[in-house]
Amino acid sequence: MSVQPAMPVNVTITAEELEELLAERDAARQLRLERDVLQGELRLVKAERDLAEERLRAYRRELFGAKSEARDAGQLGLFNEAEVLTANAQPAQEDVPGTKVAAHTRNKRGRKPLDPNLPRDVVRHDLPESERFCANDGHALVEIGVEISEQLDVIPEQIRVIQHQRVKRACPCCDLGIKVTPAPPRIIPRGLFTESALAWIATGKYQFGMPLYRQAALLRRFGGDISANTIAASMVRVGQAGSR
């Protein structure tokens, strides 16, 4: 049984329908073009955003971070630095007593001894009176020596005010003979900070990389409510004095 081929179907459209189809085709083409343009603009915006973020990070590192803090993500962090540094280090032994031998005292390997030239405050720890008797025969215990261990103590910054009192003297017989003791010479005339305070600020800033706003926060912690702008102005005037 033979199969007859399908007869082609003739579709007749009107002129209005043809115009609508052409319009839809043009509209779809226009939408594709607009989509491509928007996608290109989006890629450009993302690239500009990434560049702006990188510039912002670099600016923050330069403005707020010390040179040692201007680092990449793979470098040591500020808050986990202690953990990172001690991860593979051999911990120091605390209060390791020495071992007496015939000729000398041999110290066990432990932490590095503290500088013998540092000032030392001796704190004696003795047994209470009730325990100074032998538990075997009741005789009073006598002192035969001490066991020594040392700790490094740090005294935080102490802020004080230097009050300059310039004595005024006057003649008791007239109103003309008045003299005032001249002010002592200063790096900054009528400056707020003493020379030692200026040296402390300059050392923290230019040797240890501590930003001035952090130094202002540290001063506030110890009672000195001084703005970072005032500190910055003093540093500028110190530089100007040094260039003269």
C-alpha positions as CSV (number, residue, x, y, z in Angstrom):
1,M,0.0,0.0,0.0
2,S,1.6,3.2,-1.1
3,V,1.6,6.4,1.1
4,Q,0.7,9.5,-0.6
5,P,3.1,12.5,0.2
6,A,1.6,15.2,2.3
7,M,0.4,18.1,0.3
8,P,2.1,21.5,1.2
9,V,-0.1,23.8,3.2
10,N,-0.4,27.3,1.9
11,V,-0.6,29.9,4.6
12,T,-1.9,33.2,3.7
13,I,-1.3,36.2,5.9
14,T,-2.4,39.7,5.5
15,A,-0.3,42.8,5.1
16,E,-1.1,43.8,8.7
17,E,0.0,40.4,10.0
18,L,3.2,40.6,8.1
19,E,4.0,44.0,9.5
20,E,3.3,42.7,13.0
21,L,5.7,39.7,12.5
22,L,8.4,42.0,11.2
23,A,7.9,44.4,14.1
24,E,8.2,41.5,16.6
25,R,11.3,40.3,14.9
26,D,12.8,43.8,15.0
27,A,11.8,44.1,18.7
28,A,13.4,40.8,19.6
29,R,16.6,41.9,17.7
30,Q,16.5,45.2,19.6
31,L,16.1,43.4,22.9
32,R,19.1,41.2,22.2
33,L,21.2,44.3,21.3
34,E,20.1,46.0,24.6
35,R,20.9,42.9,26.5
36,D,24.4,42.7,25.1
37,V,25.0,46.4,25.8
38,L,23.8,45.9,29.4
39,Q,26.0,42.9,29.9
40,G,29.0,44.8,28.7
41,E,28.2,47.7,30.9
42,L,27.8,45.3,33.9
43,R,31.2,43.8,33.3
44,L,32.7,47.3,33.1
45,V,31.0,48.3,36.4
46,K,32.2,45.2,38.1
47,A,35.8,45.9,36.9
48,E,35.6,49.5,38.1
49,R,34.2,48.3,41.5
50,D,37.0,45.8,42.0
51,L,39.5,48.5,41.1
52,A,37.9,51.0,43.5
53,E,37.9,48.4,46.3
54,E,41.6,47.6,45.8
55,R,42.4,51.3,45.8
56,L,40.4,51.8,49.0
57,R,42.3,48.9,50.7
58,A,45.6,50.4,49.6
59,Y,44.5,53.8,50.9
60,R,43.5,52.4,54.2
61,R,46.8,50.5,54.6
62,E,48.7,53.7,53.8
63,L,46.6,56.0,56.0
64,F,45.9,53.8,59.1
65,G,48.4,51.0,59.0
66,A,52.0,51.0,60.1
67,K,54.5,49.7,57.6
68,S,54.6,46.4,59.3
69,E,50.8,46.2,59.1
70,A,50.6,46.9,55.3
71,R,50.5,43.3,54.3
72,D,48.7,40.9,52.0
73,A,46.2,38.3,53.2
74,G,48.9,35.7,53.4
75,Q,51.0,37.6,55.9
76,L,50.7,37.6,59.7
77,G,47.4,39.0,61.0
78,L,47.2,41.7,63.7
79,F,44.9,39.7,66.0
80,N,46.3,36.2,65.6
81,E,50.0,37.1,65.4
82,A,50.8,35.6,68.8
83,E,49.2,32.3,67.8
84,V,50.9,32.2,64.4
85,L,54.3,33.0,65.9
86,T,54.1,30.4,68.6
87,A,52.6,27.7,66.4
88,N,55.9,26.0,65.6
89,A,58.0,27.5,68.4
90,Q,59.4,25.6,71.4
91,P,57.6,27.1,74.5
92,A,60.0,28.6,77.1
93,Q,60.2,26.8,80.4
94,E,59.1,28.9,83.3
95,D,61.1,29.2,86.5
96,V,63.7,26.5,85.7
97,P,65.9,25.9,88.8
98,G,69.6,25.5,88.5
99,T,71.4,22.2,89.2
100,K,74.3,22.3,91.7
101,V,77.4,20.4,90.6
102,A,80.9,20.3,92.1
103,A,82.4,23.3,90.4
104,H,79.6,25.4,89.2
105,T,75.8,25.8,88.8
106,R,74.6,24.4,85.5
107,N,71.3,25.9,84.4
108,K,68.8,23.8,82.5
109,R,67.8,25.0,79.1
110,G,64.9,27.4,79.4
111,R,64.0,31.0,78.7
112,K,66.6,33.7,78.1
113,P,67.6,35.3,81.4
114,L,66.5,38.9,82.0
115,D,69.0,41.7,81.7
116,P,71.0,41.9,85.0
117,N,71.3,45.7,84.6
118,L,67.5,46.2,84.9
119,P,66.3,47.6,88.2
120,R,64.9,45.0,90.5
121,D,62.3,45.1,93.3
122,V,62.7,42.1,95.6
123,V,59.5,40.6,96.9
124,R,60.1,38.0,99.7
125,H,57.6,35.2,100.1
126,D,58.0,33.4,103.5
127,L,56.1,30.7,105.3
128,P,53.5,31.9,107.8
129,E,54.5,31.7,111.5
130,S,52.4,28.6,112.1
131,E,54.3,26.6,109.4
132,R,57.9,27.4,110.5
133,F,58.2,24.3,112.6
134,C,59.4,20.8,111.6
135,A,56.6,18.4,111.1
136,N,58.8,15.5,112.4
137,D,60.2,16.8,115.8
138,G,58.7,20.2,116.2
139,H,61.9,22.3,116.0
140,A,61.8,25.8,114.6
141,L,62.9,25.9,110.9
142,V,65.9,28.0,110.1
143,E,66.4,29.8,106.8
144,I,69.0,28.0,104.6
145,G,68.5,29.9,101.3
146,V,66.0,31.1,98.8
147,E,64.7,29.9,95.4
148,I,64.7,32.8,93.0
149,S,62.5,33.3,89.9
150,E,62.1,36.5,88.0
151,Q,59.3,38.1,86.0
152,L,59.5,41.1,83.7
153,D,57.1,43.9,84.9
154,V,56.0,46.9,82.7
155,I,54.9,50.2,84.2
156,P,52.4,51.8,81.8
157,E,52.8,55.3,80.6
158,Q,52.3,57.8,83.4
159,I,51.0,61.2,82.4
160,R,51.6,64.3,84.5
161,V,51.4,68.1,84.1
162,I,54.4,70.3,84.4
163,Q,53.2,73.6,85.9
164,H,55.6,76.4,85.3
165,Q,55.4,79.2,87.9
166,R,57.3,82.3,86.8
167,V,58.0,84.4,89.8
168,K,57.1,88.1,89.5
169,R,59.0,90.6,91.6
170,A,58.2,94.2,92.2
171,C,59.8,97.2,93.8
172,P,58.1,98.0,97.1
173,C,58.6,101.7,96.6
174,C,57.2,102.3,93.1
175,D,55.1,100.7,90.5
176,L,57.8,100.6,87.8
177,G,60.3,98.1,89.0
178,I,58.4,94.9,88.1
179,K,60.3,91.9,86.7
180,V,59.0,88.5,85.7
181,T,61.3,85.4,85.4
182,P,61.7,84.6,81.7
183,A,60.2,81.4,80.4
184,P,62.6,78.5,79.9
185,P,63.6,77.8,76.3
186,R,61.4,75.4,74.4
187,I,61.4,73.6,71.0
188,I,57.9,75.0,70.4
189,P,57.3,78.4,72.0
190,R,54.2,78.2,74.2
191,G,53.8,74.6,73.1
192,L,51.5,72.2,74.9
193,F,53.9,69.3,75.1
194,T,57.2,69.0,77.0
195,E,60.3,68.0,75.1
196,S,60.1,64.5,76.6
197,A,56.5,64.2,75.5
198,L,57.4,65.3,72.0
199,A,60.2,62.8,71.9
200,W,57.8,60.0,73.0
201,I,55.3,61.0,70.2
202,A,58.0,61.2,67.5
203,T,59.5,57.9,68.5
204,G,56.2,56.2,68.5
205,K,55.3,57.7,65.1
206,Y,58.5,57.5,63.1
207,Q,60.4,54.6,64.7
208,F,57.6,52.2,65.7
209,G,55.0,53.3,63.1
210,M,52.2,54.1,65.5
211,P,49.7,56.5,63.8
212,L,48.9,59.7,65.6
213,Y,45.3,58.9,66.1
214,R,46.3,55.7,68.1
215,Q,48.7,57.8,70.2
216,A,45.8,60.2,71.0
217,A,43.7,57.2,72.0
218,L,46.5,55.9,74.2
219,L,46.9,59.3,75.9
220,R,43.2,59.5,76.5
221,R,43.4,56.1,78.2
222,F,45.9,57.5,80.7
223,G,44.0,60.8,81.3
224,G,45.4,63.1,78.5
225,D,42.5,64.2,76.4
226,I,44.5,65.6,73.4
227,S,43.2,65.4,69.9
228,A,45.1,63.8,67.1
229,N,45.1,67.2,65.2
230,T,46.8,68.9,68.1
231,I,49.5,66.1,68.2
232,A,49.9,66.4,64.4
233,A,50.3,70.2,64.6
234,S,53.0,69.8,67.3
235,M,54.9,67.3,65.1
236,V,54.8,69.7,62.2
237,R,56.1,72.5,64.4
238,V,58.9,70.2,65.7
239,G,59.9,69.6,62.1
240,Q,59.9,73.3,61.3
241,A,62.0,74.0,64.4
242,G,64.5,71.3,63.3
243,S,64.9,72.8,59.8
244,R,65.7,76.3,61.1
